[in-house]
């Protein structure tokens, strides 16, 4: 793992000194994170990178993952889709299954933090222990809940309202709440295996491993196999592009322990690809960060055609590599992609196909968009900025009583 000083050449030594100064105000405090999976998805990825840096600057941190069976994660996946505003049948059984699973982790989860940082709806019920712990509680929502299923949102509100604060990735993602709200965008680690600079030989080796020739421009979408990422729509857009612009499509991603639908979606994608030799559907195991890095760097264009999106860290990753991006104007993607400046936004399959053709036909324009995107990420979406904002959040909770007295 990189040390904090390794980020100096990218963000400047003044930024690092500020982080150490803020951390000094939190000496002796323990931050405990809780989420639903240790691998798969952006939440786990960010925690893997942030927690060692917290410890290095003297802020003791730990991370717990709730346990849940297939039925529990079936219910939370329905919650996830419904909170995004997707049509979803929510029956009394869904709530019953959820509460039964929550009852199990309530009994088992050790709570030892001075600040409990609970991520997303799966472990939200832990706040029921707030009175007995007497500690500060934060609910971190990584989902765009600007248009949630009313019944699911009202159910979760009975828990959300008990927290001391909530955190959203964008002001547009939130709902009116009686507790304090903070905006903290996600981030990437520029020194991780997924994002660091790699030699051309490594890129060539990865393409050889996955049997992807470099005879044609490569268009890539890297995402968990999830219907909300619209991988089938990506294939349809690719086939429209193929009529005028020959290229290859790489659809790479994995599954997650808290998403029971992902294997089914992967099979749907393979059926849609129909053994087309120009479409490469890759099931990439967890931890294959170097492979993902290489695939993105080998691409002429990176695509993210999400129907709904929390933030879209795969977009951030591609922009950091100065790759031109075509992405849906969904969730947090427009925070990263300024249309025609740091990428191209689309609203449909046809729009995605049109944007892809623009970039494939105009490499100079594509290069300029990629360069603008990299600088935008450097200024706004790197791990050190994320670390700073979390430190400020923790300090604001620790000193609330002082502010009230003043």
N, C-alpha and C positions, 0 to 999 in steps of 0.2 A: 504493500500500500504506500502511496506517496505521502510524504510529510508535508506540513503546511508550507514550509519554506520552498518546496518544489513549485508552488503556484506563483511565486514572486515574479518570474519572468513574464507571466501571462497577465496578472492583475495588478502588479506593482507592490512594493514592500510596504507602502503606507496602508494599503488595504489589510495586509496581514497584521500590522501593528494595531490597527483598530480592533480586529477580531480578538487579539490577546487582551487588549484593554477591557473590552466588554466581558470576556470570559472571566476576568479577575473579579467581577462583581457577583459572580455566581459560584464562587468557591464553596465547597461543602454541600452543594445541592445535587440531587440525583434526578435525572430525567429518564422516565421509563416510557418507551414507545410500545404500543400494542397494535398489531394488525392481523390479517387473516392468512397470510402466506409468506414464506421465507424466500420463495423464488417465483419468478414470473410476474411481469407487470412493473410499472414505473415506481410504485410505492416501495416495494422491496428493494429495487435497485438503488433508489436514493438513500434508503436507510443503511444499506451496506456501505455506502461511501461516506455518509455524514457522521455516523456514530464514531468511527475511529478518529475523525478530526475533532469532534467534541472532546473525546478523551485526551487527545494530545494537548489541547489548550486548557485542560484542567477542569472540564465540566463532565462529571461522572454520568455515564449514560448506559442504559441497557435496553434490550429489545426482546419482547415476548411475542409469540405467535399463538393465537387461540387454536384449539382443536375443534374440529367439527366433522361430522360424517357427510356422506353424499347427500342425504336429505336436507341437512342444514344448508349446504352450499347450493342446492337446488333452489331453496327459498331465497337466499341472499342474491343469487343471480337474477331472480325475478324482481327483487327489490332494485337491483342495479339498473336493469332495463327500464323499470317503471319510473325511477327517479330521473332518468335521462329523458323521459317523456315518450318513450316508445310504447306502442300498444301492448299491454300485458294483462292477462287474466289474473287478478289477485283475489283468491278465495279465502275464506276463514282458515282453511287448511294451511295456507302459506304462512299466516301469522302464527298458527299453532306450532308448526314445525320450527319456525324461527325461534320462538320463545322456549321451546323444549331444548334446542341446541344451545341457546344462550344460558339457560339454567345450568347446563353442564359446565361451560367454561367459567361461569360465575363462581362455582364451587372450587374450581381447580386453579384459577389464575392467581399467582402471587403478586401482590401489589406492594412495591417497595420504594417507588419514586416519590420525591417531594413534589414533582410535577408529573401528572399522568397525561400522556399524549396519545390519544386514541384515534386511530385512522379508519375512516369510512364507517358504513353502517354495520358491518359484521360484528365488531366487538363493542358497539355503542352502549349496550346494556350494562357494561361494567360500571358506569356512573352510578348505578344503584348502590354501590359501596362507598359513595362519596362521604356520607355522614359518618360512617365508622372510621374512615381514614383521615378526614379533616385536611386533605391536601388540595392542591390546585389541579383542575381538570380542564384539558383542552380537547375539543373535537375537531379533527382535521378532515375536511370533506374534499376529496380529490375528484368529485363528480360535479358536472354541471347540473344543478338542481333549479335552474331558472324556470322550468316548466314541468314540475314533478307530478306524478300520479297523486291526486289529493289524499286518497285514503292511506297510501304508504307514507307520505310526508307527515300527515297528522299523527300517524302511529309513532313515527320516529321523534316527533316534536316532544313527546312526553319525556324522552331521554335528553334530547338536545338542550332543552330549556334548563336542565339541571347543571350543565357545564358552566364553567367560569368564562370561557371564551370559545369562539369558533374561528376556523381558518379556512378560507376559500382561495382558489387559484386565480380568481378574477372577480371584481365587484359584480359583474354581470351574471355570475354563476349562483349568487346567493338568494336568500329569501329574508324578509323582515323577521328579526329574532329579538327577544328581550335580553339577550346576552351580548357582550362585546364581540365584534367581528373584525378580523384582520385579513388582509390580502397578502398572500405569499405565493408567488409563482414557483412551479417546480424548476429543476435545474439539471444540468449534466455535469459530469466530471471530465474536464478536458484531458486528464492524465490517465483515465481508466483504459483498460484494454479495448473497450468499445470505441473510444474517441481519440486516443493518442495517434500521433503520426506513425505510419508503418511503411516499410520499404516496398517497392514495386514487386520484389520477388515473393513477398508474403501474399500479396493480392493474387498473383499468378497461381501460387500453390493452392489457395482457397478455391479459386475458380476451377482448377483442375480436379480438386477433391469432389466438387459438386457437379462436375462434367458440364460446365457452362463455357462454351466457346466465346471468343472475343471477336468473332467475325462481323457482328452487328452491334449497334448501340444497345446498351442494357438499360431497361427501365425496371426499377425495383421498388417494391413495397415490403417493408419489414414491420410486421405486426403480429400480435397474438391472433390465433384463428378465432375470430369473434364476428358475428354477423354485423355488429355495429361498426366494424372496420371495413365492411363491404368488399371482401375479397372477390366475390363473384362479380360484383360491379366492376372491379378492376379488370378482370378478364374481358368483360364485354367492351370496356373502353379500349383495351389493347387491340381487340379485333377490329374496332373502327379505325384505329391508327394504322393497322397493318395494310389497309387498302391503299394507302399512299406512302407510308414510311415503314420500311422494313426494320424491325428491331426485335430484341428478345425481352421477355418478361420474366422477372424473378419475384415470386411470392414466397417470402421466407418468414418463418415465425415458429412459435412454440405453443404449448398449452400451459395452463396454470392449475394448481391444486384446488383453487376456489372457484373454478369455472367448469362445471360438468358438461357444458355444451361444446367445448372447443374441439373435441375429437369428432363430433358429428359435423361441425362446420368444416373441418379439414377434409372430411370425406366428400362433402358437397363441392368443395373447391376442386378436388381431384376429378370429380365427375364432370364439372364444367370445363376443366382444362382438356378433357377428352384425349389425353395422350398427345396433344399438340407438341411437336419437338421444339417449338419456340417458346413454350411456357414451362418454366421450371418451378415446381411446387416443392418447397424444401421444409421439412420438419426439423427445425434446428433445436438441439437439446439445450436445456438451461445451462448457462455458463459458457456458451459459445460466443463470447463477446468479440474475440479476435476475428472470427468468421463473419460476424455481422459488420464489423468495421470494414473488412476487406470488400464485402459485397456492396456496401454503400459507396466506398471509394472507387469501385470499378464501374459504377453506374454513370450513364450520361444524364439521367434524370431520376430523382427519387419521388415517389408518389405516396400520398397518404389520403386515401379517399374515404374517410370516415363519415358515417351517417350521423353519429353522435360522438363527442369526444370530450374527455376531461381536459387535458392540456395537449397531449400529443408529443411526447418526448422524442419519438422517432423523427419528427420534423426538426426539432432542435439539433439532434445528432447530425442529420444530413446538412443542415445549414452550417454547422460548425466545420464540416468538411468542405465547405464552399461549393456544395452541390446545388444546382437549380432544383427547386421543389415545386411540384403541382400538388395542391392540397385542398380539401373541402373547407369551406368557410364555416367550420363547426367548432363549438367549444372554444378552447384556448388557442386554436391554430391562428386566427387572425391577430392575436397578440404577437405572433412570431413572424407571420408572412404578411407584409404590406404589399398589396396587389401591385404587380408590375415594378416593384422596387426590390423586395427580397424574395420574390417567388410569384407564383400565379395561383389565385384562388379559383375554385370552381364550385358549382352548385348541382351538378348532375353528371351522369355518365357521359353524355354528349359534350358537356363543358370540359370534363377531364380529358377526353380524347382531343378536343380542339387545342387545349393548352399544351398537351404533350407534343402535338404536331408542330406548334409554334416553336418550342424549344429544340426539338430535333432538327428542324429546318434552319435554325438560326443559332449556331453554337456561340457566336460572340455575345449575343443577348443573354443566352443561358449562363455564360461565364460571369457576366456583369451582375446578374441576379444572385448568383452563388457567392460572389465576393461581398456584396452588400449584406447578405444573410449571415455570413460568418461574423462580420463586425457587429451586427445587431445582437447576436448571441453573446459575443464577448462582453458587450456592455450590460446585458440584462439577464442572462440565463445560465451563468456558470455557478458552480457549487459554492464558491466563496461568498457570493451574494446571498445565496440561500442560507448559509451558515450565519451570516450577519443578521438577517431578518429574524431567524429563529431565536438568536440570542437576545435581540431587542424584545421579542414577544415574551420570552421567559422573564426578563427583567421587568417588563410592564406588569406582569401578574404578581411578581414578588413584591413590587412596591406600590400596588394599588392602594393599600391602606394608608401609606405615607401621603399619596396624592390626595386622598379624601380628607385627611387631617389638614393639609395645606389649604 
